[in-house]
């Protein structure tokens, strides 16, 4: 075999190998491109808010808001099934002792007070009983705290940034688009659409149900707190730090929260509005949002020069 024929055989083997290696990738890319071409992008927001139940606090409400996640269900169960009974028992015992002592050792009944200063048995009892109570509380508490803090197999991630006095959201797994969310002023509230004073926002967050959602939470100026009671989380947003929490929403609905850390004069006016929808509705909304919020997308993100300039205009009342 001469040198030229040997080189030709080597070249043929290399070409065949490259062809076999690239064919699946090219086919997959072609399928992806054809699938993309067949996707219909909604021209308007596909979420019908009127079909969603709005979970809001009501006047004279007593107790927790209805749970919308397994997190909140565990918190309510811990409170109602354990803490209420322990606290009620402590109140009953202490009140009983106070009433007994007030009656038994009143001046008329006991004119000569006892001069006893120490009692070993009583001191052991009033030390041991609180320790046992704390152990009974601590064991389920540690188990629940581990469950609340553990982010297991997140299916999507949303970055939340607190500003004075509004929120920014970035969908990191869905094209990395982002937007800002401001409270709707009182004079612009449309009650016919179900909007709520001090709670409704111009750009609500949309999330899918039955999905492990991870939140990465930070702040750009002062400390805020991202709090949504029906989901069972309250997480501080600290400048320069990235906090983490998660939720798995059980049912569709409109859920509200607010900043729970005093952050300045506008602290009461930075609500959180979340629309929980089915996975299919969420995918349709993502297609719409990628076009609607393309202004914020790209390399700059929420903290880039374009967004900062837009934020300044918002603060000056220019929208």
C-alpha positions in Angstrom: 0.0 0.0 0.0 1.5 3.3 -1.1 1.4 6.4 1.0 -1.3 8.2 -1.0 -3.8 5.4 -0.8 -3.2 5.1 2.9 -3.9 8.8 3.4 -7.1 8.4 1.4 -8.4 5.6 3.6 -7.6 7.6 6.7 -9.4 10.6 5.3 -12.4 8.5 4.4 -12.7 7.0 7.9 -12.5 10.5 9.4 -15.2 11.8 7.1 -17.5 8.9 7.8 -17.0 9.3 11.6 -17.7 13.0 11.4 -20.9 12.3 9.4 -22.2 9.7 11.9 -21.4 12.0 14.8 -23.0 15.2 13.4 -26.1 13.6 11.8 -28.1 13.3 15.1 -27.2 16.8 16.2 -28.2 18.2 12.8 -31.5 16.3 12.8 -32.2 17.5 16.4 -31.5 21.1 15.4 -33.7 20.8 12.4 -36.5 19.4 14.5 -36.0 22.2 17.0 -36.0 24.9 14.4 -39.2 23.4 12.7 -40.9 23.2 16.1 -39.9 26.8 16.9 -41.4 27.9 13.6 -44.7 26.1 14.4 -45.0 27.9 17.8 -47.7 30.5 17.9 -46.8 33.5 20.1 -49.9 35.0 21.8 -50.5 38.6 20.9 -52.0 39.4 24.3 -51.7 38.0 27.8 -53.1 34.4 27.6 -53.9 34.3 31.3 -57.6 34.8 32.1 -57.4 36.3 35.6 -61.2 36.3 36.0 -61.1 32.5 36.2 -58.6 32.5 39.1 -59.7 32.6 42.7 -58.2 35.6 44.5 -56.8 34.6 48.0 -56.8 37.8 50.1 -57.1 38.6 53.8 -60.6 39.7 54.9 -61.7 42.0 57.7 -62.0 40.4 61.1 -60.1 37.4 59.9 -58.7 35.2 62.6 -55.9 32.8 62.0 -53.7 32.0 59.0 -54.6 32.6 55.4 -55.6 29.5 53.4 -52.5 27.4 52.5 -51.6 27.2 48.8 -48.5 25.0 49.3 -47.2 22.0 51.3 -44.9 24.5 53.1 -47.8 26.4 54.5 -49.8 23.3 55.3 -47.0 22.1 57.5 -46.7 25.5 59.3 -50.4 25.6 60.0 -50.4 21.9 61.2 -47.4 22.7 63.5 -49.3 25.7 64.9 -52.8 24.2 65.2 -51.9 20.6 66.2 -49.0 21.3 68.6 -48.3 24.9 69.6 -51.9 25.8 70.4 -52.2 22.9 72.8 -48.9 23.6 74.5 -49.5 27.3 74.8 -53.1 26.7 76.0 -51.8 24.3 78.6 -49.2 26.7 79.9 -51.7 29.6 80.1 -54.2 27.3 81.9 -51.6 26.1 84.5 -50.1 29.5 85.2 -53.6 31.1 85.5 -54.7 28.3 87.8 -51.6 28.7 90.0 -52.1 32.5 90.2 -55.8 32.0 91.2 -54.9 29.3 93.7 -52.1 31.3 95.3 -54.2 34.5 95.4 -57.0 32.6 97.2 -55.1 30.2 99.3 -52.4 32.6 100.6 -54.5 35.8 100.9 -53.9 37.9 104.1 -57.2 36.9 105.7 -56.6 33.2 105.2 -52.8 33.2 105.9 -52.0 36.1 108.3 -48.5 34.7 109.1 -46.5 34.3 105.8 -44.1 31.4 105.5 -40.4 32.2 105.7 -39.3 29.4 103.4 -36.7 30.5 100.8 -35.7 27.3 99.1 -37.3 24.1 98.0 -35.2 21.6 96.1 -38.1 19.6 94.7 -40.0 22.7 93.4 -36.8 24.1 91.8 -36.2 20.8 90.0 -39.7 20.7 88.8 -39.8 24.3 87.4 -36.5 23.7 85.7 -37.3 20.3 84.2 -40.8 21.0 82.9 -39.7 23.9 80.7 -36.8 21.8 79.3 -39.2 19.0 78.4 -41.6 21.5 76.8 -38.7 22.9 74.7 -37.7 19.4 73.6 -41.2 18.6 72.5 -41.3 21.8 70.5 -37.8 21.5 69.1 -37.9 18.0 67.6 -40.8 18.7 65.1 -39.4 22.2 64.6 -36.0 21.0 63.3 -37.8 18.5 61.0 -40.0 21.3 59.6 -37.2 23.8 59.3 -35.1 21.3 57.3 -38.1 20.7 55.0 -38.7 24.5 54.5 -35.0 25.3 53.8 -34.2 22.4 51.5 -34.5 23.1 47.8 -34.8 19.6 46.3 -34.7 19.1 42.5 -35.9 22.6 41.4 -37.6 22.6 38.1 -37.3 26.4 37.5 -35.6 29.4 39.1 -36.9 32.9 39.5 -34.6 35.7 40.7 -36.3 38.4 42.8 -34.7 41.8 43.4 -36.1 44.3 45.9 -35.8 48.0 45.1 -37.2 51.2 46.8 -40.1 50.6 46.3 -40.9 47.9 43.8 -39.8 44.4 42.8 -37.9 43.0 39.9 -38.3 39.5 38.6 -36.0 37.5 36.3 -37.0 34.1 34.7 -33.6 32.5 34.4 -34.7 29.2 32.9 -37.2 30.7 30.3 -35.1 32.9 28.0 -33.8 35.0 30.9 -36.3 37.7 30.4 -37.1 40.1 33.3 -39.5 42.8 34.3 -40.3 45.3 37.1 -43.5 45.2 39.1 -45.1 48.3 40.6 -48.1 48.8 42.8 -51.1 50.1 40.9 -52.0 53.6 42.3 -55.3 54.1 44.0 -56.7 56.3 41.3 -55.9 53.6 38.7 -57.5 50.6 40.5 -60.2 48.9 38.4 -62.4 47.1 40.9 -64.4 45.6 38.0 -61.3 43.5 37.1 -60.9 42.3 40.7 -57.9 44.5 41.4 -57.1 45.1 45.1 -56.0 48.4 46.6 -52.4 48.3 47.9 -52.1 44.7 46.6 -52.5 44.7 42.8 -49.5 45.3 40.5 -49.0 46.4 36.9 -46.9 43.3 36.1 -47.9 40.3 38.2 -45.6 37.3 38.6 -46.9 34.2 36.8 -45.9 30.7 38.1 -46.9 27.1 37.2 -48.6 24.9 39.8 -47.2 21.4 40.7 -43.7 22.6 40.0 -40.7 22.9 42.4 -39.8 26.6 42.0 -36.6 28.1 43.5 -36.4 31.8 44.4 -33.1 33.6 44.5 -33.7 36.8 46.5 -31.6 39.9 46.8 -31.9 43.7 47.0 -30.3 46.6 45.1 -30.5 49.3 47.8 -31.7 48.5 51.3 -33.0 45.4 53.1 -36.4 44.2 52.0 -38.4 41.1 52.7 -40.1 38.9 50.1 -43.2 37.5 51.9 -46.2 35.6 50.5 -48.3 34.2 53.4 -50.3 31.5 51.4 -46.9 30.0 50.3 -45.4 30.0 53.7 -42.2 31.9 53.2 -40.7 35.2 54.4 -37.2 35.7 53.1 -35.1 38.8 53.6 -33.7 40.5 50.5 -30.2 41.8 51.5 -28.0 43.9 49.2 -24.9 42.0 48.2 -26.3 38.6 49.3 -28.4 36.0 47.6 -31.0 34.2 49.8 -32.8 31.1 48.6 -36.2 29.6 49.2 -38.7 27.4 47.3 -42.3 26.6 46.8 -44.6 24.1 45.1 -48.0 25.7 44.5 -50.9 23.3 44.9 -53.7 25.1 43.1 -54.3 27.9 40.6 -55.2 31.3 42.0 -54.1 34.9 42.6 -52.0 35.2 45.7 -50.7 38.4 47.3 -47.8 39.4 49.5 -45.9 42.5 50.7 -42.5 43.6 51.7 -42.3 42.7 55.4 -39.1 44.7 56.3 -39.4 48.5 56.9 -37.4 49.9 54.0 -38.3 53.6 53.8 -41.2 55.9 53.1 -42.7 53.6 50.4 -42.5 50.4 52.4 -46.2 50.0 52.5 -46.5 50.3 48.7 -44.5 47.5 47.2 -46.9 44.5 47.1 -46.4 41.1 45.5 -49.0 39.7 43.1 -48.6 36.1 41.9 -50.8 34.3 39.4 -50.6 30.5 39.7 -51.7 28.7 36.6 -51.4 25.3 34.9 -48.2 24.3 33.3 -49.8 24.6 29.8 -51.0 28.2 30.5 -47.6 29.1 31.9 -45.8 27.9 28.7 -48.1 30.1 26.7 -47.5 33.1 29.0 -43.7 32.6 28.7 -44.0 33.0 24.9 -46.0 36.2 25.4 -43.7 37.5 28.1 -40.5 36.9 26.1 -41.9 39.4 23.5 -43.6 41.7 26.0 -40.6 42.2 28.2 -37.9 42.1 25.5 -37.0 45.7 26.6 -35.4 44.3 29.8 -33.8 41.3 28.2 -30.2 40.9 27.1 -26.8 41.3 28.6 -27.9 44.3 30.8 -30.6 42.6 32.9 -32.4 44.5 35.7 -29.3 46.2 37.0 -27.9 47.4 33.7 -27.6 51.0 32.4 -30.8 50.8 30.4 -32.9 49.4 33.3 -31.4 51.9 35.7 -32.3 54.8 33.5 -35.9 53.4 33.1 -36.1 53.0 36.9 -35.1 56.6 37.4 -37.9 57.6 35.0 -40.3 55.5 37.0 -39.3 57.2 40.2 -39.8 60.6 38.7 -43.4 59.6 37.6 -42.6 59.2 33.9 -44.0 55.9 32.6 
